[in-house]
Amino acid sequence: MINTKIYKSVYKLAEELLEADRIGNQQAFDAFYAELQALCIDNENTDKDHPEQWETLADFTGDLDEALVRYEKALEKATTVNSKDHMSSIAFSMAVIQIELGQTDAAITSLQNAKISANKIEDKELKAEIDELLAKQLAD
């Protein structure tokens, strides 16, 4: 379970990042991103470490290869705590990037892993997105 204070910090930073991006304020975006990154690093390997913060950091990482590395870290942490919701959403996000990078086989593997994890979650919309993207990749 994520610490409430950390969840609120991550959520607030995500909102700030979205707003900075929406209005095109790169300086503010970079500052909030650095704050989120510092939060992740400070909490890493402590009882406050949680896949949510790493997944959020990856979501806002512009460099696709770097984002994949961050999603990998988030996935490891999600797997450690056996959080099926995070495991499925992270694997789905990874697949989207892998498709963009032309890594079709890796994307299919990520989607298959996401589908397995999503088996036990309640988010029907995510399950449908996973199934749809997997079917599309297997058909191509």
N, C-alpha and C positions, 0 to 999 in steps of 0.2 A: 504494500500500500504506500502510495506517495505521501510524504509529509505535506500537510495542508499549506504551510507557509511557503514551501518550495513550489507547490502546484500553483499557488496564487502568483508567485513571482514569475514563473515560467509563462503562465497565462497572460499576465499583464505585459510582459516583454513581447510575447507573440502579437498582442493587440497593437503595441507601439510599433513593432516592425511592420505589420500590415499597413498601418496608417502612414508611416514614413515612406513606404514603398508606393502607396496610393497617391500621395502628394508629390512623389519624386524627390524627396529629401534624402539624398545619399549619405550626407554627413550624419544625420540623425539615425538612419538605418545602420550605418557602420558602428555607431556608438552603442545602440541597443544590442546589436549582434555581438559586439565585444563583451557586453555585460552578460548576455546569455552564455556565451562561451566560457567566461570566467566562472559563472555559476556551476556549469557542468564540470569544469576542471576542479574547482574547489570541493565539490561533493563527490568526485570520483573515488570509488573504493571506500566510501564511508557508509554509514547507515542511511545517509540522505541520498545516496546514488539511486537513480531510477531511470528506466528506459524513456519515460515521457520527456525528460529534459533533453536527452540526446536525440530523440526523434524530432523534437521541435527545432533543435539546432540544425539538424540535417535538412529539415524542411526549408530553412532560410539560407542554406548554403548555396551560393550561385554556381560555383565550380562543380560540375556533375561528378567528376571522379572523387573529389573531396567529399561531396554529399554521400556518395556510396560508402566511403570509409566510415563516415559518421553513422549511417544507417546500419552498417555491419556491427558497430559498437553497440548501438541501441538494441539490435537484434540479440546480440550476446547477452545483454543485461535482461532483456525480456524473457529469453529462454531460461536464464538462471532463476528468475522468479516465477517462471511458468505462466506469464501473462499472455493468454491466447489473443486477447484484443490487440495488444501491442504487437505481438508476433505477426499477426495477420496484416495489420495496417502497415507495419514497417516493411514486410516482405513485398506487399503490393507497391509501396512507394519505390522500393528498390527496382522492381520490375519495370515500372514506368521509365525510370532513368536508364535502365539497361536497354530497353527498347530504343530510347532516344540515341543511345551510344552505339546501336547496332549489335548489341550482345544478345541475340535472340535466344540462344540456348540457355544462357544464364537467366534471362527473363522468364523463360518457361519453368525453370527449376524454382525460381523465386515464387512464381505464381502457384506452382504445385504445392510448395511449402505453405504459402498463404492460405490456400484452399483447405489444407489439412488443419491448420491452426483455427481457421474461421469456422470449422465444423462445430465448435463448442461455444461460439459467441452469439449474441443477440442481434448484432448490427446486420440486418437483412440487406441493406443498401450496399454495404461493403462486400458482403458475400456475392451479391449479384454482379458488382463491378469486377471482382476477381474472376468469377465464372466467365463473364463476357470477354474480358481481356485474354484469358487463357484460351478460350475457344478460338478467338481471332488469331492468336499467335500460332496455335496448332494448325489452323487452316491455311495460313500463309506459306 
